[in-house]
Amino acid sequence: MGRIRTAFVKRIAEKLMIIHKDKFTTNFDENKQKVAEKTDVSTKKLRNLIAGYITKKVKISED
């Protein structure tokens, strides 16, 4: 079973993907930097959760 992400993480990630769709890739480290630039998240953990969710969504959409 996978990890359950909160609605807050999903909502921020979906908004970022709509606004900056072509900016995100399947590389987690690049997405992490872009999330830090585009948002004002307060913690590393939250930034990483958002970047991980975006990376997963980009990988799924490419298949």
N, C-alpha and C positions, 0 to 999 in steps of 0.2 A: 504494500500500500504506500502511496505517496504522501508527501507533506501537504497539509491543507494551508492555503494562503488566505489571509484575511481579505475582506472586501475592500479595505483601504488600500492595500498593495495592488490589488487587481484594478481598482478604479484609477489610481495614478498611472499605472502601466498602460492601461487602455487609452487614457487621454494623451499620454506621450506618444503612443504608437499612431494615433490618429493625426496628431499635429506634426510629428517628425518621423513619419513612416520610413522614408528612404535613408535616414541617418543610422538606423540600428542594423546590426549584423548578427551572425551566429557566434561571434566572439564575445565571451562574457566580460573580459577585461576592458574591451573597447566600449561596450554598453555601460559598464560601471562608470567610466569616465564621463560619458555623455549624460547619464542620469544625474551625476553630480553637477554638471554644467547647467542642465536644463531645469533642475528643481532646487528647492531649498530644504532638502531632507536633513534632519537633525543628527542622525546617527549612521554609522557605517553599516550596521546590521540592516536597517531599513533600506538603505541605498542598495545593498547587495541583494536583498529580497526582490526589490523592484527590477533590478538588472537581470536577475536570474529568471524571473517570470517573463520579461521581454525576450530574453534569449530563447526560452522554451517556445514562446509563441512564434518567433521568427523561424525557428527550425521546423515547426509544424507546418507553417504556411508555405515553406519551400518544398515540402514533400509532395 
